[in-house]
Amino acid sequence: NGFKLKEGRFKLDIRKKFFTLRVVRYWNRLPREVVAAPSLEAFKARLDEALGNLV
């Protein structure tokens, strides 16, 4: 997708458990059409569809 987030590297293990750091890997794997949704409703619908295709 065009909105990739950068994964940081930290010396302390406690930082690895932060929510913002845990979701980066999953966010970067989302398809472009999900991330580039024009509205929150469209994002939710497209996310449900993308996750449904994984199961």
Phi and psi restraints in degrees (range 20) as a CNS / XPLOR table:
assign (resid 1 and name C) (resid 2 and name N)
       (resid 2 and name CA) (resid 2 and name C) 1.0 -87.1 20.0 2
assign (resid 2 and name N) (resid 2 and name CA)
       (resid 2 and name C) (resid 3 and name N) 1.0 1.1 20.0 2
assign (resid 2 and name C) (resid 3 and name N)
       (resid 3 and name CA) (resid 3 and name C) 1.0 -121.1 20.0 2
assign (resid 3 and name N) (resid 3 and name CA)
       (resid 3 and name C) (resid 4 and name N) 1.0 48.1 20.0 2
assign (resid 3 and name C) (resid 4 and name N)
       (resid 4 and name CA) (resid 4 and name C) 1.0 -69.6 20.0 2
assign (resid 4 and name N) (resid 4 and name CA)
       (resid 4 and name C) (resid 5 and name N) 1.0 144.8 20.0 2
assign (resid 4 and name C) (resid 5 and name N)
       (resid 5 and name CA) (resid 5 and name C) 1.0 -103.1 20.0 2
assign (resid 5 and name N) (resid 5 and name CA)
       (resid 5 and name C) (resid 6 and name N) 1.0 152.0 20.0 2
assign (resid 5 and name C) (resid 6 and name N)
       (resid 6 and name CA) (resid 6 and name C) 1.0 -93.6 20.0 2
assign (resid 6 and name N) (resid 6 and name CA)
       (resid 6 and name C) (resid 7 and name N) 1.0 130.8 20.0 2
assign (resid 6 and name C) (resid 7 and name N)
       (resid 7 and name CA) (resid 7 and name C) 1.0 -83.9 20.0 2
assign (resid 7 and name N) (resid 7 and name CA)
       (resid 7 and name C) (resid 8 and name N) 1.0 129.1 20.0 2
assign (resid 7 and name C) (resid 8 and name N)
       (resid 8 and name CA) (resid 8 and name C) 1.0 -91.5 20.0 2
assign (resid 8 and name N) (resid 8 and name CA)
       (resid 8 and name C) (resid 9 and name N) 1.0 160.5 20.0 2
assign (resid 8 and name C) (resid 9 and name N)
       (resid 9 and name CA) (resid 9 and name C) 1.0 -118.5 20.0 2
assign (resid 9 and name N) (resid 9 and name CA)
       (resid 9 and name C) (resid 10 and name N) 1.0 130.9 20.0 2
assign (resid 9 and name C) (resid 10 and name N)
       (resid 10 and name CA) (resid 10 and name C) 1.0 -131.0 20.0 2
assign (resid 10 and name N) (resid 10 and name CA)
       (resid 10 and name C) (resid 11 and name N) 1.0 149.8 20.0 2
assign (resid 10 and name C) (resid 11 and name N)
       (resid 11 and name CA) (resid 11 and name C) 1.0 -79.3 20.0 2
assign (resid 11 and name N) (resid 11 and name CA)
       (resid 11 and name C) (resid 12 and name N) 1.0 -28.9 20.0 2
assign (resid 11 and name C) (resid 12 and name N)
       (resid 12 and name CA) (resid 12 and name C) 1.0 -89.9 20.0 2
assign (resid 12 and name N) (resid 12 and name CA)
       (resid 12 and name C) (resid 13 and name N) 1.0 132.3 20.0 2
assign (resid 12 and name C) (resid 13 and name N)
       (resid 13 and name CA) (resid 13 and name C) 1.0 -66.4 20.0 2
assign (resid 13 and name N) (resid 13 and name CA)
       (resid 13 and name C) (resid 14 and name N) 1.0 -27.1 20.0 2
assign (resid 13 and name C) (resid 14 and name N)
       (resid 14 and name CA) (resid 14 and name C) 1.0 -62.2 20.0 2
assign (resid 14 and name N) (resid 14 and name CA)
       (resid 14 and name C) (resid 15 and name N) 1.0 -31.4 20.0 2
assign (resid 14 and name C) (resid 15 and name N)
       (resid 15 and name CA) (resid 15 and name C) 1.0 -66.8 20.0 2
assign (resid 15 and name N) (resid 15 and name CA)
       (resid 15 and name C) (resid 16 and name N) 1.0 -27.0 20.0 2
assign (resid 15 and name C) (resid 16 and name N)
       (resid 16 and name CA) (resid 16 and name C) 1.0 -66.4 20.0 2
assign (resid 16 and name N) (resid 16 and name CA)
       (resid 16 and name C) (resid 17 and name N) 1.0 -19.2 20.0 2
assign (resid 16 and name C) (resid 17 and name N)
       (resid 17 and name CA) (resid 17 and name C) 1.0 -91.0 20.0 2
assign (resid 17 and name N) (resid 17 and name CA)
       (resid 17 and name C) (resid 18 and name N) 1.0 -6.1 20.0 2
assign (resid 17 and name C) (resid 18 and name N)
       (resid 18 and name CA) (resid 18 and name C) 1.0 -64.0 20.0 2
assign (resid 18 and name N) (resid 18 and name CA)
       (resid 18 and name C) (resid 19 and name N) 1.0 139.5 20.0 2
assign (resid 18 and name C) (resid 19 and name N)
       (resid 19 and name CA) (resid 19 and name C) 1.0 -56.1 20.0 2
assign (resid 19 and name N) (resid 19 and name CA)
       (resid 19 and name C) (resid 20 and name N) 1.0 -45.0 20.0 2
assign (resid 19 and name C) (resid 20 and name N)
       (resid 20 and name CA) (resid 20 and name C) 1.0 -62.5 20.0 2
assign (resid 20 and name N) (resid 20 and name CA)
       (resid 20 and name C) (resid 21 and name N) 1.0 -31.4 20.0 2
assign (resid 20 and name C) (resid 21 and name N)
       (resid 21 and name CA) (resid 21 and name C) 1.0 -81.9 20.0 2
assign (resid 21 and name N) (resid 21 and name CA)
       (resid 21 and name C) (resid 22 and name N) 1.0 -31.0 20.0 2
assign (resid 21 and name C) (resid 22 and name N)
       (resid 22 and name CA) (resid 22 and name C) 1.0 -72.1 20.0 2
assign (resid 22 and name N) (resid 22 and name CA)
       (resid 22 and name C) (resid 23 and name N) 1.0 -28.8 20.0 2
assign (resid 22 and name C) (resid 23 and name N)
       (resid 23 and name CA) (resid 23 and name C) 1.0 -88.5 20.0 2
assign (resid 23 and name N) (resid 23 and name CA)
       (resid 23 and name C) (resid 24 and name N) 1.0 -12.7 20.0 2
assign (resid 23 and name C) (resid 24 and name N)
       (resid 24 and name CA) (resid 24 and name C) 1.0 -56.9 20.0 2
assign (resid 24 and name N) (resid 24 and name CA)
       (resid 24 and name C) (resid 25 and name N) 1.0 -45.3 20.0 2
assign (resid 24 and name C) (resid 25 and name N)
       (resid 25 and name CA) (resid 25 and name C) 1.0 -60.7 20.0 2
assign (resid 25 and name N) (resid 25 and name CA)
       (resid 25 and name C) (resid 26 and name N) 1.0 -41.9 20.0 2
assign (resid 25 and name C) (resid 26 and name N)
       (resid 26 and name CA) (resid 26 and name C) 1.0 -72.6 20.0 2
assign (resid 26 and name N) (resid 26 and name CA)
       (resid 26 and name C) (resid 27 and name N) 1.0 -39.7 20.0 2
assign (resid 26 and name C) (resid 27 and name N)
       (resid 27 and name CA) (resid 27 and name C) 1.0 -60.5 20.0 2
assign (resid 27 and name N) (resid 27 and name CA)
       (resid 27 and name C) (resid 28 and name N) 1.0 -45.0 20.0 2
assign (resid 27 and name C) (resid 28 and name N)
       (resid 28 and name CA) (resid 28 and name C) 1.0 -66.8 20.0 2
assign (resid 28 and name N) (resid 28 and name CA)
       (resid 28 and name C) (resid 29 and name N) 1.0 -20.4 20.0 2
assign (resid 28 and name C) (resid 29 and name N)
       (resid 29 and name CA) (resid 29 and name C) 1.0 -87.3 20.0 2
assign (resid 29 and name N) (resid 29 and name CA)
       (resid 29 and name C) (resid 30 and name N) 1.0 -9.2 20.0 2
assign (resid 29 and name C) (resid 30 and name N)
       (resid 30 and name CA) (resid 30 and name C) 1.0 -67.8 20.0 2
assign (resid 30 and name N) (resid 30 and name CA)
       (resid 30 and name C) (resid 31 and name N) 1.0 144.3 20.0 2
assign (resid 30 and name C) (resid 31 and name N)
       (resid 31 and name CA) (resid 31 and name C) 1.0 -65.6 20.0 2
assign (resid 31 and name N) (resid 31 and name CA)
       (resid 31 and name C) (resid 32 and name N) 1.0 154.3 20.0 2
assign (resid 31 and name C) (resid 32 and name N)
       (resid 32 and name CA) (resid 32 and name C) 1.0 -57.7 20.0 2
assign (resid 32 and name N) (resid 32 and name CA)
       (resid 32 and name C) (resid 33 and name N) 1.0 -39.7 20.0 2
assign (resid 32 and name C) (resid 33 and name N)
       (resid 33 and name CA) (resid 33 and name C) 1.0 -65.9 20.0 2
assign (resid 33 and name N) (resid 33 and name CA)
       (resid 33 and name C) (resid 34 and name N) 1.0 -24.9 20.0 2
assign (resid 33 and name C) (resid 34 and name N)
       (resid 34 and name CA) (resid 34 and name C) 1.0 -75.3 20.0 2
assign (resid 34 and name N) (resid 34 and name CA)
       (resid 34 and name C) (resid 35 and name N) 1.0 -50.1 20.0 2
assign (resid 34 and name C) (resid 35 and name N)
       (resid 35 and name CA) (resid 35 and name C) 1.0 -66.8 20.0 2
assign (resid 35 and name N) (resid 35 and name CA)
       (resid 35 and name C) (resid 36 and name N) 1.0 -34.9 20.0 2
assign (resid 35 and name C) (resid 36 and name N)
       (resid 36 and name CA) (resid 36 and name C) 1.0 -91.6 20.0 2
assign (resid 36 and name N) (resid 36 and name CA)
       (resid 36 and name C) (resid 37 and name N) 1.0 21.8 20.0 2
assign (resid 36 and name C) (resid 37 and name N)
       (resid 37 and name CA) (resid 37 and name C) 1.0 -62.5 20.0 2
assign (resid 37 and name N) (resid 37 and name CA)
       (resid 37 and name C) (resid 38 and name N) 1.0 141.1 20.0 2
assign (resid 37 and name C) (resid 38 and name N)
       (resid 38 and name CA) (resid 38 and name C) 1.0 -75.3 20.0 2
assign (resid 38 and name N) (resid 38 and name CA)
       (resid 38 and name C) (resid 39 and name N) 1.0 -16.2 20.0 2
assign (resid 38 and name C) (resid 39 and name N)
       (resid 39 and name CA) (resid 39 and name C) 1.0 -147.3 20.0 2
assign (resid 39 and name N) (resid 39 and name CA)
       (resid 39 and name C) (resid 40 and name N) 1.0 167.2 20.0 2
assign (resid 39 and name C) (resid 40 and name N)
       (resid 40 and name CA) (resid 40 and name C) 1.0 -63.9 20.0 2
assign (resid 40 and name N) (resid 40 and name CA)
       (resid 40 and name C) (resid 41 and name N) 1.0 -40.3 20.0 2
assign (resid 40 and name C) (resid 41 and name N)
       (resid 41 and name CA) (resid 41 and name C) 1.0 -62.4 20.0 2
assign (resid 41 and name N) (resid 41 and name CA)
       (resid 41 and name C) (resid 42 and name N) 1.0 -43.1 20.0 2
assign (resid 41 and name C) (resid 42 and name N)
       (resid 42 and name CA) (resid 42 and name C) 1.0 -65.8 20.0 2
assign (resid 42 and name N) (resid 42 and name CA)
       (resid 42 and name C) (resid 43 and name N) 1.0 -39.2 20.0 2
assign (resid 42 and name C) (resid 43 and name N)
       (resid 43 and name CA) (resid 43 and name C) 1.0 -60.3 20.0 2
assign (resid 43 and name N) (resid 43 and name CA)
       (resid 43 and name C) (resid 44 and name N) 1.0 -47.3 20.0 2
assign (resid 43 and name C) (resid 44 and name N)
       (resid 44 and name CA) (resid 44 and name C) 1.0 -61.5 20.0 2
assign (resid 44 and name N) (resid 44 and name CA)
       (resid 44 and name C) (resid 45 and name N) 1.0 -44.2 20.0 2
assign (resid 44 and name C) (resid 45 and name N)
       (resid 45 and name CA) (resid 45 and name C) 1.0 -64.3 20.0 2
assign (resid 45 and name N) (resid 45 and name CA)
       (resid 45 and name C) (resid 46 and name N) 1.0 -44.1 20.0 2
assign (resid 45 and name C) (resid 46 and name N)
       (resid 46 and name CA) (resid 46 and name C) 1.0 -69.6 20.0 2
assign (resid 46 and name N) (resid 46 and name CA)
       (resid 46 and name C) (resid 47 and name N) 1.0 -35.2 20.0 2
assign (resid 46 and name C) (resid 47 and name N)
       (resid 47 and name CA) (resid 47 and name C) 1.0 -65.6 20.0 2
assign (resid 47 and name N) (resid 47 and name CA)
       (resid 47 and name C) (resid 48 and name N) 1.0 -44.1 20.0 2
assign (resid 47 and name C) (resid 48 and name N)
       (resid 48 and name CA) (resid 48 and name C) 1.0 -58.4 20.0 2
assign (resid 48 and name N) (resid 48 and name CA)
       (resid 48 and name C) (resid 49 and name N) 1.0 -42.1 20.0 2
assign (resid 48 and name C) (resid 49 and name N)
       (resid 49 and name CA) (resid 49 and name C) 1.0 -65.7 20.0 2
assign (resid 49 and name N) (resid 49 and name CA)
       (resid 49 and name C) (resid 50 and name N) 1.0 -44.6 20.0 2
assign (resid 49 and name C) (resid 50 and name N)
       (resid 50 and name CA) (resid 50 and name C) 1.0 -64.8 20.0 2
assign (resid 50 and name N) (resid 50 and name CA)
       (resid 50 and name C) (resid 51 and name N) 1.0 -40.9 20.0 2
assign (resid 50 and name C) (resid 51 and name N)
       (resid 51 and name CA) (resid 51 and name C) 1.0 -72.1 20.0 2
assign (resid 51 and name N) (resid 51 and name CA)
       (resid 51 and name C) (resid 52 and name N) 1.0 -32.5 20.0 2
assign (resid 51 and name C) (resid 52 and name N)
       (resid 52 and name CA) (resid 52 and name C) 1.0 -65.7 20.0 2
assign (resid 52 and name N) (resid 52 and name CA)
       (resid 52 and name C) (resid 53 and name N) 1.0 -30.7 20.0 2
assign (resid 52 and name C) (resid 53 and name N)
       (resid 53 and name CA) (resid 53 and name C) 1.0 -72.0 20.0 2
assign (resid 53 and name N) (resid 53 and name CA)
       (resid 53 and name C) (resid 54 and name N) 1.0 -20.6 20.0 2
assign (resid 53 and name C) (resid 54 and name N)
       (resid 54 and name CA) (resid 54 and name C) 1.0 -79.5 20.0 2
assign (resid 54 and name N) (resid 54 and name CA)
       (resid 54 and name C) (resid 55 and name N) 1.0 -26.9 20.0 2
